């Protein structure tokens, strides 16, 4: 994979993350949002995380971002036990899994090709 292709994929992951952050913030403004505070916090976190990873641009930043996503997904498991929060928690767990896999995929194995 060329360097420009890898850079494009990394940017695409962070653009998707930023879009998710905006979606959470817009959703928090809706009157019928059942979890406005959670959506606000998640929106700000996703936007900040995307900006920081893009600013750094390093493989380590993507790896750390994957770790943050994995931890977020793990914290959603206990919330899924509450019937009122189950749908939200499962949605967050799936989103966190997808973002974790995407971040790891753009970094690869971390070894340089010769």
MIKOL-110359 format. One record per residue (C-alpha): x, y, z; residue in one letter; residue number from 1. Coordinates in nm, 2 decimals. Example, Ala and Ser with C-alpha at 12.3 -4.5 7.8 and 13.67 -1.06 7.14 Angstrom:
<recs>
{rec {1.23 -0.45 0.78} a 1}
{rec {1.37 -0.11 0.71} s 2}
</recs>
This chain:
<recs>
{rec {0.00 0.00 0.00} x 1}
{rec {0.14 0.34 -0.09} x 2}
{rec {0.20 0.60 0.17} x 3}
{rec {-0.06 0.83 0.02} x 4}
{rec {-0.32 0.55 0.03} x 5}
{rec {-0.24 0.48 0.39} x 6}
{rec {-0.27 0.85 0.48} x 7}
{rec {-0.61 0.87 0.30} x 8}
{rec {-0.74 0.57 0.49} x 9}
{rec {-0.63 0.72 0.82} x 10}
{rec {-0.80 1.05 0.74} x 11}
{rec {-1.11 0.86 0.63} x 12}
{rec {-1.14 0.69 0.97} x 13}
{rec {-1.10 1.02 1.15} x 14}
{rec {-1.35 1.19 0.92} x 15}
{rec {-1.60 0.92 1.00} x 16}
{rec {-1.53 0.97 1.37} x 17}
{rec {-1.58 1.35 1.34} x 18}
{rec {-1.90 1.28 1.16} x 19}
{rec {-2.01 1.06 1.44} x 20}
{rec {-1.93 1.33 1.69} x 21}
{rec {-2.14 1.58 1.50} x 22}
{rec {-2.42 1.33 1.48} x 23}
{rec {-2.42 1.29 1.86} x 24}
{rec {-2.42 1.66 1.91} x 25}
{rec {-2.71 1.72 1.67} x 26}
{rec {-2.90 1.43 1.83} x 27}
{rec {-2.85 1.58 2.17} x 28}
{rec {-3.04 1.89 2.05} x 29}
{rec {-3.35 1.69 1.97} x 30}
{rec {-3.63 1.72 2.22} x 31}
{rec {-3.70 1.34 2.20} x 32}
{rec {-3.34 1.23 2.27} x 33}
{rec {-3.35 0.99 2.56} x 34}
{rec {-2.98 1.05 2.65} x 35}
{rec {-2.90 1.41 2.57} x 36}
{rec {-2.61 1.43 2.83} x 37}
{rec {-2.45 1.11 2.70} x 38}
{rec {-2.48 1.23 2.34} x 39}
{rec {-2.32 1.56 2.42} x 40}
{rec {-2.03 1.40 2.60} x 41}
{rec {-1.98 1.14 2.33} x 42}
{rec {-2.00 1.41 2.06} x 43}
{rec {-1.74 1.62 2.22} x 44}
{rec {-1.51 1.32 2.28} x 45}
{rec {-1.54 1.19 1.92} x 46}
{rec {-1.46 1.53 1.78} x 47}
{rec {-1.17 1.59 2.01} x 48}
{rec {-1.03 1.24 1.95} x 49}
{rec {-1.05 1.28 1.57} x 50}
{rec {-0.88 1.62 1.59} x 51}
{rec {-0.60 1.49 1.82} x 52}
{rec {-0.53 1.18 1.61} x 53}
{rec {-0.54 1.38 1.28} x 54}
{rec {-0.30 1.64 1.43} x 55}
{rec {-0.06 1.38 1.55} x 56}
{rec {-0.09 1.16 1.24} x 57}
{rec {0.13 0.89 1.40} x 58}
{rec {0.06 0.52 1.42} x 59}
{rec {0.09 0.55 1.79} x 60}
{rec {-0.20 0.80 1.80} x 61}
{rec {-0.42 0.56 1.60} x 62}
{rec {-0.32 0.27 1.84} x 63}
{rec {-0.41 0.48 2.14} x 64}
{rec {-0.73 0.58 1.97} x 65}
{rec {-0.82 0.21 1.92} x 66}
{rec {-0.75 0.15 2.29} x 67}
{rec {-0.99 0.44 2.39} x 68}
{rec {-1.26 0.29 2.16} x 69}
{rec {-1.21 -0.06 2.30} x 70}
{rec {-1.23 0.07 2.66} x 71}
{rec {-1.55 0.26 2.57} x 72}
{rec {-1.70 -0.05 2.42} x 73}
{rec {-1.62 -0.25 2.74} x 74}
{rec {-1.78 0.02 2.96} x 75}
{rec {-2.10 -0.02 2.76} x 76}
{rec {-2.14 -0.39 2.85} x 77}
{rec {-2.27 -0.33 3.21} x 78}
{rec {-2.50 -0.05 3.08} x 79}
{rec {-2.66 -0.31 2.84} x 80}
{rec {-2.79 -0.49 3.14} x 81}
{rec {-3.03 -0.20 3.21} x 82}
{rec {-3.33 -0.25 2.99} x 83}
{rec {-3.38 0.13 2.96} x 84}
{rec {-3.02 0.18 2.83} x 85}
{rec {-2.97 -0.15 2.65} x 86}
{rec {-3.03 -0.02 2.29} x 87}
{rec {-2.80 0.28 2.35} x 88}
{rec {-2.53 0.07 2.51} x 89}
{rec {-2.54 -0.20 2.24} x 90}
{rec {-2.52 0.06 1.97} x 91}
{rec {-2.22 0.22 2.14} x 92}
{rec {-2.05 -0.11 2.18} x 93}
{rec {-2.09 -0.20 1.81} x 94}
{rec {-1.97 0.15 1.71} x 95}
{rec {-1.67 0.12 1.94} x 96}
{rec {-1.59 -0.22 1.80} x 97}
{rec {-1.61 -0.09 1.44} x 98}
{rec {-1.39 0.21 1.52} x 99}
{rec {-1.14 -0.01 1.71} x 100}
{rec {-1.11 -0.24 1.41} x 101}
{rec {-1.08 0.06 1.17} x 102}
{rec {-0.80 0.22 1.37} x 103}
{rec {-0.61 -0.11 1.40} x 104}
{rec {-0.65 -0.17 1.03} x 105}
{rec {-0.51 0.16 0.92} x 106}
{rec {-0.20 0.11 1.14} x 107}
{rec {-0.14 -0.25 1.04} x 108}
{rec {0.12 -0.47 1.21} x 109}
{rec {0.35 -0.18 1.28} x 110}
{rec {0.64 -0.33 1.09} x 111}
{rec {0.81 -0.14 0.80} x 112}
{rec {0.84 -0.31 0.47} x 113}
{rec {1.18 -0.33 0.31} x 114}
</recs>
